[in-house]
Amino acid sequence: MVPFFMQIKCQLGRAYEVANAIADAEIASEIYSTAGEFDLLVKFYVPEGTDIGHFVNEKVQLFPGIQDTRTLITFKAF
């Protein structure tokens, strides 16, 4: 499995709604509320060879209340 993170900016007042919808869809490993420019930090795992761009566009960015996203690809360093 390949991990990656997404920072999600929600429409005003909709962060908990978005977080709950992502949790209910059972596509995320971990979901955190954050302070700053983005409202949520979400960790995903996808099978090796999965196109992360397609996953983001087809599985995540479609949730109502999402205004913007930033995808963070991680590399094993240690």
MIGU-531422 format. One record per residue: x, y, z of N, C-alpha, C in turn; residue number from 0; residue in three letters. Coordinates in nm, 3 decimals, padded with zeros to 5 digits. Layout:
(r (X, Y, Z), (X, Y, Z), (X, Y, Z), NUM, "Ala")
...
END
This chain:
(r (00.084, -00.118, 00.000), (00.000, 00.000, 00.000), (00.089, 00.125, 00.000), 0, "Met")
(r (00.042, 00.227, -00.068), (00.115, 00.353, -00.081), (00.041, 00.460, -00.002), 1, "Val")
(r (00.110, 00.525, 00.094), (00.044, 00.631, 00.170), (00.060, 00.767, 00.101), 2, "Pro")
(r (-00.039, 00.852, 00.122), (-00.027, 00.993, 00.085), (-00.122, 01.072, 00.172), 3, "Phe")
(r (-00.099, 01.201, 00.179), (-00.180, 01.290, 00.262), (-00.248, 01.394, 00.175), 4, "Phe")
(r (-00.361, 01.443, 00.224), (-00.427, 01.556, 00.160), (-00.463, 01.659, 00.265), 5, "Met")
(r (-00.434, 01.784, 00.233), (-00.485, 01.895, 00.312), (-00.612, 01.940, 00.241), 6, "Gln")
(r (-00.718, 01.958, 00.317), (-00.847, 01.994, 00.259), (-00.898, 02.124, 00.320), 7, "Ile")
(r (-00.929, 02.218, 00.232), (-00.993, 02.343, 00.274), (-01.142, 02.328, 00.247), 8, "Lys")
(r (-01.222, 02.353, 00.349), (-01.367, 02.336, 00.338), (-01.436, 02.472, 00.328), 9, "Cys")
(r (-01.557, 02.468, 00.275), (-01.639, 02.588, 00.277), (-01.668, 02.620, 00.423), 10, "Gln")
(r (-01.687, 02.748, 00.451), (-01.707, 02.792, 00.589), (-01.818, 02.712, 00.658), 11, "Leu")
(r (-01.785, 02.662, 00.777), (-01.882, 02.590, 00.859), (-01.908, 02.446, 00.818), 12, "Gly")
(r (-01.830, 02.392, 00.725), (-01.859, 02.258, 00.674), (-01.749, 02.156, 00.702), 13, "Arg")
(r (-01.648, 02.192, 00.780), (-01.534, 02.102, 00.803), (-01.577, 01.971, 00.868), 14, "Ala")
(r (-01.664, 01.976, 00.969), (-01.706, 01.853, 01.035), (-01.792, 01.769, 00.942), 15, "Tyr")
(r (-01.875, 01.833, 00.863), (-01.957, 01.761, 00.765), (-01.869, 01.687, 00.664), 16, "Glu")
(r (-01.767, 01.755, 00.614), (-01.675, 01.692, 00.517), (-01.599, 01.578, 00.584), 17, "Val")
(r (-01.547, 01.602, 00.703), (-01.471, 01.498, 00.774), (-01.558, 01.375, 00.799), 18, "Ala")
(r (-01.682, 01.396, 00.840), (-01.772, 01.283, 00.865), (-01.805, 01.208, 00.737), 19, "Asn")
(r (-01.822, 01.280, 00.627), (-01.852, 01.215, 00.499), (-01.735, 01.129, 00.452), 20, "Ala")
(r (-01.613, 01.180, 00.469), (-01.494, 01.103, 00.432), (-01.482, 00.979, 00.521), 21, "Ile")
(r (-01.506, 00.997, 00.651), (-01.500, 00.883, 00.744), (-01.606, 00.779, 00.708), 22, "Ala")
(r (-01.727, 00.823, 00.677), (-01.835, 00.730, 00.642), (-01.805, 00.653, 00.514), 23, "Asp")
(r (-01.731, 00.715, 00.422), (-01.696, 00.648, 00.296), (-01.588, 00.542, 00.315), 24, "Ala")
(r (-01.522, 00.542, 00.430), (-01.419, 00.444, 00.465), (-01.307, 00.437, 00.361), 25, "Glu")
(r (-01.262, 00.555, 00.315), (-01.152, 00.561, 00.219), (-01.025, 00.617, 00.280), 26, "Ile")
(r (-01.035, 00.669, 00.402), (-00.920, 00.733, 00.467), (-00.873, 00.651, 00.586), 27, "Ala")
(r (-00.743, 00.657, 00.610), (-00.685, 00.589, 00.725), (-00.698, 00.674, 00.852), 28, "Ser")
(r (-00.671, 00.805, 00.837), (-00.675, 00.897, 00.951), (-00.726, 01.032, 00.903), 29, "Glu")
(r (-00.802, 01.101, 00.989), (-00.855, 01.234, 00.956), (-00.832, 01.323, 01.077), 30, "Ile")
(r (-00.768, 01.437, 01.052), (-00.739, 01.533, 01.159), (-00.794, 01.670, 01.123), 31, "Tyr")
(r (-00.845, 01.740, 01.223), (-00.881, 01.881, 01.208), (-00.755, 01.962, 01.234), 32, "Ser")
(r (-00.729, 02.064, 01.153), (-00.607, 02.143, 01.168), (-00.639, 02.292, 01.171), 33, "Thr")
(r (-00.545, 02.368, 01.224), (-00.555, 02.514, 01.222), (-00.469, 02.565, 01.107), 34, "Ala")
(r (-00.504, 02.679, 01.053), (-00.425, 02.737, 00.946), (-00.503, 02.746, 00.816), 35, "Gly")
(r (-00.432, 02.745, 00.706), (-00.491, 02.765, 00.574), (-00.589, 02.653, 00.536), 36, "Glu")
(r (-00.562, 02.530, 00.580), (-00.648, 02.416, 00.549), (-00.717, 02.369, 00.677), 37, "Phe")
(r (-00.832, 02.306, 00.661), (-00.914, 02.265, 00.775), (-00.890, 02.120, 00.818), 38, "Asp")
(r (-00.855, 02.035, 00.722), (-00.838, 01.893, 00.751), (-00.706, 01.841, 00.694), 39, "Leu")
(r (-00.649, 01.744, 00.764), (-00.535, 01.669, 00.713), (-00.579, 01.523, 00.713), 40, "Leu")
(r (-00.575, 01.461, 00.596), (-00.628, 01.326, 00.582), (-00.519, 01.235, 00.524), 41, "Val")
(r (-00.504, 01.118, 00.584), (-00.407, 01.019, 00.537), (-00.482, 00.908, 00.465), 42, "Lys")
(r (-00.435, 00.877, 00.346), (-00.493, 00.771, 00.264), (-00.387, 00.666, 00.234), 43, "Phe")
(r (-00.431, 00.544, 00.211), (-00.348, 00.437, 00.155), (-00.418, 00.386, 00.031), 44, "Tyr")
(r (-00.342, 00.372, -00.076), (-00.396, 00.314, -00.199), (-00.305, 00.199, -00.240), 45, "Val")
(r (-00.360, 00.101, -00.313), (-00.277, -00.010, -00.358), (-00.164, 00.038, -00.449), 46, "Pro")
(r (-00.052, -00.031, -00.442), (00.062, -00.004, -00.530), (00.014, 00.001, -00.675), 47, "Glu")
(r (00.057, 00.101, -00.749), (00.019, 00.114, -00.890), (-00.106, 00.197, -00.912), 48, "Gly")
(r (-00.177, 00.234, -00.806), (-00.296, 00.318, -00.820), (-00.255, 00.458, -00.863), 49, "Thr")
(r (-00.327, 00.516, -00.954), (-00.303, 00.654, -00.997), (-00.363, 00.746, -00.891), 50, "Asp")
(r (-00.277, 00.808, -00.811), (-00.322, 00.893, -00.701), (-00.403, 01.011, -00.752), 51, "Ile")
(r (-00.365, 01.067, -00.866), (-00.440, 01.179, -00.923), (-00.584, 01.141, -00.953), 52, "Gly")
(r (-00.604, 01.023, -01.009), (-00.741, 00.977, -01.037), (-00.817, 00.951, -00.908), 53, "His")
(r (-00.749, 00.892, -00.809), (-00.813, 00.866, -00.680), (-00.861, 00.996, -00.619), 54, "Phe")
(r (-00.774, 01.097, -00.617), (-00.809, 01.227, -00.559), (-00.929, 01.287, -00.631), 55, "Val")
(r (-00.925, 01.288, -00.764), (-01.033, 01.348, -00.842), (-01.164, 01.271, -00.834), 56, "Asn")
(r (-01.155, 01.140, -00.832), (-01.276, 01.058, -00.841), (-01.333, 01.014, -00.706), 57, "Glu")
(r (-01.250, 01.013, -00.602), (-01.296, 00.963, -00.472), (-01.303, 01.070, -00.364), 58, "Lys")
(r (-01.220, 01.175, -00.374), (-01.211, 01.270, -00.263), (-01.271, 01.406, -00.299), 59, "Val")
(r (-01.229, 01.464, -00.408), (-01.271, 01.601, -00.439), (-01.419, 01.615, -00.470), 60, "Gln")
(r (-01.492, 01.506, -00.478), (-01.635, 01.511, -00.509), (-01.723, 01.535, -00.387), 61, "Leu")
(r (-01.665, 01.529, -00.266), (-01.747, 01.549, -00.147), (-01.798, 01.693, -00.141), 62, "Phe")
(r (-01.928, 01.711, -00.119), (-01.981, 01.848, -00.104), (-01.915, 01.919, 00.013), 63, "Pro")
(r (-01.884, 02.045, -00.004), (-01.824, 02.125, 00.102), (-01.675, 02.143, 00.089), 64, "Gly")
(r (-01.610, 02.068, -00.002), (-01.466, 02.085, -00.023), (-01.445, 02.203, -00.117), 65, "Ile")
(r (-01.361, 02.295, -00.074), (-01.330, 02.414, -00.153), (-01.198, 02.401, -00.227), 66, "Gln")
(r (-01.098, 02.339, -00.163), (-00.964, 02.328, -00.223), (-00.892, 02.211, -00.157), 67, "Asp")
(r (-00.794, 02.156, -00.228), (-00.713, 02.048, -00.171), (-00.567, 02.066, -00.210), 68, "Thr")
(r (-00.482, 02.006, -00.130), (-00.339, 01.998, -00.160), (-00.297, 01.855, -00.130), 69, "Arg")
(r (-00.240, 01.788, -00.228), (-00.198, 01.649, -00.211), (-00.050, 01.644, -00.181), 70, "Thr")
(r (-00.013, 01.567, -00.081), (00.126, 01.551, -00.039), (00.168, 01.406, -00.056), 71, "Leu")
(r (00.263, 01.385, -00.145), (00.317, 01.251, -00.167), (00.438, 01.238, -00.075), 72, "Ile")
(r (00.447, 01.127, -00.006), (00.557, 01.107, 00.088), (00.654, 01.002, 00.037), 73, "Thr")
(r (00.776, 01.009, 00.085), (00.881, 00.914, 00.047), (00.938, 00.853, 00.173), 74, "Phe")
(r (00.970, 00.726, 00.166), (01.031, 00.660, 00.281), (01.174, 00.714, 00.298), 75, "Lys")
(r (01.199, 00.777, 00.410), (01.329, 00.837, 00.433), (01.413, 00.758, 00.533), 76, "Ala")
(r (01.348, 00.686, 00.624), (01.419, 00.618, 00.729), (01.368, 00.477, 00.747), 77, "Phe")
END
